[in-house]
Structures are given as C-alpha cells and as structure tokens.
Amino acid sequence: MAILRMFRGWRPPAHLAAQVASRPYDVLNSDEARQEAEGNPYSLLHIIKPEIDMDPAIDVHDASVYQKAAENFGFFKHQGWLQQDPEAYLYIYAQTMFGKTQYGIVGCASVDDYLDGIIRKHELTRPDKEEDRMKHVRINNANMEPVFFSYPAVPEIDAIVLDITRRQKPEYDFVADDGVGHHFWVIRDQAVNARIIELFSAIPFTYVADGHHRTAAAALVGKEKREQHPDYTGEEEFNFFLAVHFPDDQLTIIDYNRVVTDLNGMDAPAFLQRLQEGFVVEDKGTEIYKPCCLHNFSLYLEGRWYSLSARPGTFDDADPIGVLDVTILSQQVFDKLLELGNLRTSKRIDFVGGIRGLGELKKRVDSGEMKAAFALYPVSMNQLIDIADTGNIMPPKTTWFEPKLRSGLVVHELI
C-alpha cells in the first residue's frame, strides 16, 4: 500500500513565488534556460540548470557545475528566497490550463515503495540520465524538483482537497508566461494531514506519470544513503522523495507525434500505396486533419493531410503493448516500410509534443527539414495504468502530460 509522508518544505516567500518557480530542468536546454532566467536572480534555474551562471563552453556534467548548484542552493537559503516551514506538512498544488484545473497532493513518496514496485513505471530510464540527477541530489542533499505521480482517485481525498481550496486562500496564486495558472496551499491542520495519509495507505499502487529519471535517481540516492548509514531507522528524510500525486481522473495525456526525414527511397505515391497494406488511407486535402479516435492516425505529406485507419489484424486488443497506436505505427510504418531501426537512437525520426499543435508538424515538413509527419490519438490513463500494472514498458515518446509541474514551489531536503 502507498506511503505518503509530510515534510518540512523549503519554499519561497509569497511575493517571490512566481519568480522562483521555473520550468523543469529537462524541458530546457542550457541556452534556453540562460535566456529564461536572464534578469531574474530568483529563478530556480540557477540551481537546477546551474551552468547558466558559468562559462557556456563548460561541460554541463563537469563536477564544477554540480558544485555550483549546491552553492546557489545555499545562497537562496541565505538570502531568504527559500525558507523552511516550521513543521512538516502536506501541501496542495493545483494547475489550471485551458479552463481546467487539476489538484495534486504534495508529499514525500517512499524509497521502499519504489524498490518494492508499489510505485509503478511505464518507461525505461537511461543510466546516464539517472546518474546526472543522482549527482544533483547528492550534492544538494535535496530533491529540488518534484516528480509527477498519479493514483486511483479516492472520493474522500477529492472532497478534502475541494474543502481546503474553497475555504482557504492559496499561499501562491499566479499565472506563468505560458498562460498556465499555479495555485498552492499549505495543509496546516494536522488532523487533515493524518487523514489524507491514512487514505493513501489504502491505495495499492501509485504511478509515475512524468519524471522517471528523477524518480529513479531519488530512490537510488536514498538506497545509497541507507548503505552509508547501516543503522538507519527508516524515518530519516533520505528514505523519502518529493512527489506531487494527482488523481487519475483529473489528468490529461496529449498526443506525442512523429516526423521523419525520408521515405526510405520511395516517392510519395509509392509510399501511400504501401501504406494501404496496413491502413485504410483517405485523402483529407490541405486542411489540418486531427486523428478522431484510437487506431486512427493523420499523415502530412507533400502539402496534403491523410487519414490512416489501422486495418483489423494489425493490432491486438488483448495485448497492452500491441493495442497501442505507437506500436501499430512503429510496426506497420517505421519498421516495415521505413526501416528506421531503433527509434531511441535513429537520426531519421524526431518526436513532437502535441502541445505544439499539428501546425508544428506541417511547419517542419513544409520547411524541408522533414519529409512526412504522423499525428496520433492520445494514450489514455487506463492504457498507461494497464501497461504499468502488467509490468510492461511503453515504446519511447508515448505520453506527454500537460501542464508540466513548476519547480521551486517547494523543495525537500534529505536532512
């Protein structure tokens, strides 16, 4: 059963919250982070992307970069830009995008839950990315950024959250530059915290929605610290890591699309002809066509949009992986026709988050950078949970969650 724990968060004072809060480390490269933090000394990017305060020529994995992160974290605390709560609490973090609000419980997840499979995942992680985040956690002795978890919705938790957010004024309430609203409450009533924790203890599993590398890194650092402290009791802060838990029925997964550089030697008519082996192909003209349902795709090629509907027999509804549209597209197009090889390493394919819209696909093809684009219908939360529950792993770049969590609203220190 899932463990949820209160903690004494390090948080910005209310008047600085919007300036401290930043996008996650992995959605910005160094140049973008440097530009985004320009003129804003309060941005958490100075800690999670500390290379922005150093010579641009430096390797971002150099030891001095991690050391700079720790220096900046110490400076933020010294300046009072991050201040520690006097007691351990749970928190509520809500996000509003396109008129819809989702409400998450902020608390610590358990290293044991990760190691024992109570926290379930659906993506593979790369050792190099794990080690990068492990170094960051080690040197700061803190989880600077939360991971994004989901759990099967519990009506009583929903009711508690609704009551708090209706009655209490949020500690932070701002709209970021991208138009997403961010709202944050501290749950100071310890009886309420205890009840939420009790309700969580009846939840069999939680699920990593976004942040697989941060989750793995946090858990592995916790495991390391246990080995360094063989007399640990299990109550030390390093046994836990920072997470925001959202009920599954409030989350939205958006499409994650693909663009390819070539048609493997075929011209457009030949490629369209070959596609008919696995799909019913319909010419939709020059107006953008968006997939209408599962197993329906859109293709943009040489100025025209096409509907591709997977033929019976090209997918297996009884197979959690075989039924996925990314699997159908990979097997019927990327393997069979385009021979792209390993999609994780192929230079002939790129992935485009649906938040950019299908216009981005058209733009990249029309520019000549790419030859064709494929748009997919979004994966459902039920599919994600089914895959995680069966111990399967989704193909690369299958899920895209929006809105992204802002980093810096609360930090969890491991001491």
C-alpha positions in Angstrom: 0.0 0.0 0.0 1.2 3.5 -0.8 3.2 5.6 1.7 2.7 9.3 1.8 4.7 11.4 4.2 4.7 15.0 5.4 7.9 17.0 5.3 9.2 20.5 6.2 9.3 22.1 2.9 11.7 24.9 1.8 9.5 27.4 0.0 9.8 30.9 -1.4 8.1 33.8 0.3 4.8 34.6 -1.4 6.0 37.7 -3.2 8.8 35.8 -4.9 7.0 32.6 -5.7 6.3 33.4 -9.4 9.9 34.4 -9.9 11.4 31.4 -8.2 9.1 28.9 -9.9 10.7 27.6 -13.1 10.0 25.0 -15.8 11.6 21.6 -15.1 15.3 21.0 -15.9 14.6 18.6 -18.7 12.3 20.8 -20.9 15.0 23.4 -21.5 18.5 23.2 -22.9 21.2 25.4 -21.4 20.8 28.3 -23.8 17.0 28.3 -23.3 17.4 28.2 -19.6 20.0 31.0 -19.7 17.6 33.2 -21.7 14.6 32.4 -19.5 16.5 33.2 -16.3 18.1 36.4 -17.7 17.4 39.3 -15.3 15.8 37.0 -12.7 18.2 36.1 -9.9 15.4 34.3 -8.1 14.7 31.6 -10.7 15.3 28.0 -9.6 17.0 27.5 -12.9 20.1 28.9 -11.2 20.1 25.7 -9.1 18.6 23.0 -11.4 20.5 24.4 -14.5 23.5 26.0 -12.8 25.6 26.1 -15.9 23.6 29.2 -16.8 25.9 31.1 -14.3 29.1 29.7 -15.8 31.1 29.8 -19.0 28.9 28.5 -21.8 31.8 26.3 -23.0 31.8 24.2 -19.9 30.6 20.6 -20.0 27.2 20.5 -18.2 28.3 17.3 -16.5 31.5 18.8 -15.1 31.9 18.4 -11.3 32.0 22.2 -11.0 28.5 22.5 -12.4 27.0 20.3 -9.7 29.1 22.2 -7.1 27.6 25.5 -8.5 24.2 24.1 -7.9 24.9 23.5 -4.2 26.5 27.0 -3.9 23.4 28.5 -5.4 21.1 26.5 -3.2 22.9 27.7 -0.1 22.8 31.3 -1.4 19.0 31.0 -1.9 18.6 29.9 1.7 20.9 32.6 3.0 19.0 35.3 1.1 15.7 34.0 2.3 14.5 33.2 -1.2 13.8 29.7 0.1 12.6 29.4 3.7 11.8 26.2 5.7 8.4 25.6 7.2 8.4 25.3 11.0 6.6 22.0 10.9 6.1 19.1 8.5 3.0 19.4 6.3 1.3 18.1 3.2 0.6 20.6 0.5 -1.9 21.1 -2.4 -0.6 22.1 -5.8 -3.2 22.9 -8.5 -2.7 23.9 -12.1 -5.1 25.5 -14.5 -4.8 25.2 -18.3 -7.5 25.9 -20.9 -10.0 26.4 -18.1 -9.4 23.0 -16.5 -7.8 22.6 -13.0 -6.1 19.5 -11.6 -5.4 19.2 -7.9 -2.3 17.3 -6.6 -1.3 16.3 -3.1 2.4 17.3 -2.4 4.2 15.0 -0.1 7.0 12.5 0.1 6.9 9.2 -1.6 8.8 6.2 -0.2 12.1 4.8 -1.4 10.8 1.4 -0.3 7.6 1.8 -2.4 9.8 2.4 -5.5 12.1 -0.6 -4.7 9.2 -2.9 -4.0 7.1 -2.0 -7.1 4.3 -0.1 -5.2 5.3 2.9 -7.4 4.8 1.6 -10.9 6.5 2.9 -14.0 5.8 2.7 -17.7 9.1 3.9 -19.3 12.7 2.8 -19.5 15.3 5.0 -18.0 18.8 5.7 -19.2 21.7 5.2 -16.8 23.5 8.4 -17.9 20.4 10.5 -17.2 19.9 8.7 -13.8 23.5 9.4 -12.8 23.2 13.1 -13.8 20.2 13.6 -11.5 21.7 11.4 -8.7 24.7 13.7 -8.7 22.4 16.7 -8.4 20.5 15.1 -5.5 23.7 14.0 -3.8 25.5 17.4 -3.8 22.4 19.4 -2.8 21.2 16.8 -0.4 17.7 17.6 -1.5 15.0 16.9 -4.1 14.9 20.3 -5.8 12.1 19.2 -8.2 9.1 17.1 -7.6 8.1 14.1 -9.7 4.7 13.8 -11.2 2.7 10.8 -9.9 -0.9 9.6 -10.3 -3.1 7.5 -8.2 -6.6 5.9 -8.5 -9.0 8.7 -7.5 -10.3 8.5 -3.9 -13.6 10.4 -3.4 -12.8 11.4 0.2 -9.4 12.8 -0.8 -11.1 14.8 -3.5 -13.6 16.1 -1.0 -10.9 17.1 1.4 -9.0 18.9 -1.3 -12.1 20.7 -2.5 -13.0 21.9 1.0 -9.5 23.3 1.6 -9.2 25.0 -1.7 -12.6 26.6 -1.4 -12.2 27.8 2.2 -8.5 28.8 2.3 -6.7 31.5 0.3 -3.7 29.9 -1.5 -0.2 30.7 -0.4 0.7 31.2 -4.1 -1.5 32.1 -7.0 -0.1 33.2 -10.3 -0.2 32.7 -14.0 3.1 31.8 -15.7 4.2 33.2 -19.0 2.8 30.2 -20.9 -0.7 31.0 -19.5 -0.9 28.2 -17.0 -2.2 29.1 -13.6 -0.4 27.7 -10.5 -2.1 27.6 -7.1 -0.5 26.3 -3.8 -1.9 25.7 -0.3 -0.2 24.5 2.9 -2.3 22.0 4.9 -1.6 23.2 8.4 -4.4 21.1 10.1 -2.5 18.0 11.2 -5.7 16.0 11.7 -6.4 16.6 8.0 -2.9 15.6 7.0 -3.2 12.4 9.1 -6.5 11.5 7.4 -5.0 12.0 3.9 -2.1 9.8 4.8 -4.4 7.2 6.2 -6.5 7.2 3.0 -3.3 6.9 0.9 -2.3 3.8 2.9 -5.3 2.0 1.3 -4.1 2.8 -2.2 -2.4 -0.3 -3.7 -0.2 1.4 -6.2 0.8 4.8 -7.5 2.1 5.6 -11.0 4.9 7.6 -12.4 3.3 9.9 -14.9 6.2 12.2 -15.7 9.8 12.2 -14.3 11.0 8.6 -14.5 14.7 9.7 -14.3 14.1 11.9 -11.3 12.2 9.2 -9.6 14.9 6.6 -10.2 17.6 9.0 -9.1 15.9 10.0 -5.9 15.2 6.4 -4.9 18.8 5.3 -5.8 20.3 8.1 -3.7 18.1 7.0 -0.9 19.3 3.5 -1.2 22.9 4.7 -1.3 22.4 6.7 1.9 21.0 3.6 3.6 24.1 1.7 2.7 26.2 4.6 4.1 24.1 4.5 7.3 23.5 0.8 8.1 21.9 1.8 11.4 19.2 3.8 9.6 15.7 3.5 11.1 13.6 4.2 8.0 12.4 7.5 9.3 15.3 9.6 8.0 14.4 12.1 5.2 16.6 10.2 2.8 14.1 7.4 2.8 11.6 9.6 1.0 11.5 11.9 -2.0 9.4 14.8 -3.3 6.3 14.0 -5.4 3.0 15.6 -6.5 0.2 13.0 -6.6 -2.7 13.7 -8.9 -5.9 11.6 -9.1 -6.0 9.7 -12.3 -9.4 11.1 -13.4 -8.1 14.6 -13.5 -5.1 14.1 -15.7 -4.9 14.7 -19.5 -2.4 12.9 -21.7 -2.0 14.7 -25.0 -0.6 13.3 -28.3 3.0 12.7 -28.9 3.7 12.9 -32.6 6.4 11.9 -35.1 8.3 13.4 -38.0 10.6 11.5 -40.4 13.4 12.7 -42.6 12.8 10.4 -45.6 10.6 7.7 -47.1 13.3 5.1 -47.4 13.8 5.7 -51.1 10.1 5.8 -52.1 8.3 8.7 -53.7 5.0 9.9 -52.2 2.7 7.8 -54.4 4.6 4.6 -53.8 4.6 5.3 -50.1 0.9 5.9 -50.0 0.3 2.7 -51.9 2.4 0.7 -49.5 0.5 2.2 -46.5 -2.7 0.6 -47.8 -1.3 -2.7 -46.7 -1.9 -1.8 -43.1 -4.3 1.1 -43.2 -7.4 2.5 -44.9 -5.9 5.6 -46.4 -8.2 8.7 -47.1 -7.0 12.0 -48.7 -8.3 14.8 -46.4 -7.0 17.7 -48.5 -4.9 20.7 -47.4 -6.7 21.5 -44.1 -5.2 20.0 -41.0 -6.7 16.7 -40.1 -6.6 15.5 -36.4 -7.0 11.8 -35.5 -10.5 11.1 -34.4 -10.1 8.0 -32.2 -7.8 5.2 -31.3 -6.2 3.4 -34.2 -6.7 6.4 -36.5 -3.7 8.5 -37.5 -3.1 11.5 -39.6 -0.3 11.8 -42.1 1.0 15.1 -43.6 3.0 14.6 -46.8 3.8 16.9 -49.7 1.2 19.5 -48.7 -1.7 17.2 -48.0 -3.3 15.5 -45.0 -4.4 11.9 -44.9 -6.4 9.8 -42.5 -4.9 6.4 -41.8 -7.2 3.9 -40.1 -5.5 0.7 -38.9 -6.9 -2.4 -40.6 -8.1 -5.3 -38.4 -5.3 -7.7 -37.7 -2.7 -5.0 -37.4 -3.2 -4.7 -33.6 -4.0 -7.0 -30.7 -6.7 -5.6 -28.3 -5.7 -8.3 -25.7 -2.0 -7.1 -25.6 -1.4 -4.0 -23.5 1.5 -3.0 -25.8 0.2 -4.4 -29.1 -3.0 -2.3 -28.9 -1.1 1.0 -28.6 -1.2 3.3 -31.6 2.6 3.9 -31.2 3.1 0.1 -31.6 0.9 -0.1 -34.7 2.7 2.9 -36.3 6.1 1.5 -35.4 5.4 -2.0 -36.7 3.4 -1.1 -39.8 5.3 2.1 -40.9 8.6 2.7 -39.1 9.8 -0.9 -39.1 8.1 -2.4 -42.2 8.2 0.4 -44.6 10.8 3.0 -43.5 13.2 0.6 -41.7 14.2 3.2 -39.1 15.7 0.7 -36.7 15.9 1.6 -33.0 13.7 4.6 -32.6 15.6 5.7 -29.4 18.7 6.2 -31.4 17.6 6.7 -35.1 18.6 10.1 -36.6 15.8 9.8 -39.2 13.0 10.4 -36.8 12.0 13.1 -34.3 9.3 13.4 -31.7 7.0 16.4 -31.3 4.9 17.0 -28.2 1.2 17.6 -29.0 1.2 20.9 -27.0 2.9 22.4 -30.1 -0.1 21.6 -32.2 -0.4 19.9 -35.6 0.7 23.1 -37.2 4.2 22.4 -35.9 4.2 19.2 -37.9 3.1 21.0 -41.0 5.8 23.6 -40.5 8.6 21.1 -40.1 7.6 19.3 -43.3 6.9 22.4 -45.3 10.4 23.8 -44.4 12.0 20.8 -46.0 13.6 19.7 -42.7 11.3 16.6 -42.6 9.6 14.6 -45.3 6.5 13.5 -43.5 4.7 13.8 -40.2 2.4 11.4 -38.3 -0.1 12.5 -35.6 -1.5 10.0 -33.1 -4.6 9.9 -30.9 -3.5 10.4 -27.3 -2.9 7.4 -25.0 -5.5 7.1 -22.2 -4.7 6.9 -18.5 -6.4 3.5 -18.5 -3.9 2.3 -21.0 -1.0 3.7 -19.1 -2.1 2.1 -15.8 -2.8 -1.2 -17.6 0.8 -1.2 -19.0 2.3 -0.3 -15.7 0.2 -2.9 -13.8 1.3 -5.7 -16.2 5.0 -4.8 -15.9 5.2 -3.7 -19.5 7.2 -0.7 -20.8 5.7 1.7 -23.3 7.6 2.5 -26.6 9.7 5.7 -26.5 7.9 9.0 -26.5 4.4 7.7 -26.0 2.9 10.0 -23.3 3.0 13.8 -23.0 1.5 15.3 -19.9 0.5 18.9 -19.7 0.7 21.2 -17.9 4.2 20.5 -16.6 4.9 20.9 -12.9 6.7 24.1 -11.9 9.8 23.6 -9.9 10.7 25.7 -6.9 7.3 26.0 -5.1 8.6 23.6 -2.5 11.9 21.7 -2.0 12.5 18.6 0.1 15.8 18.4 2.0 17.2 15.0 2.8 18.5 16.0 6.3 
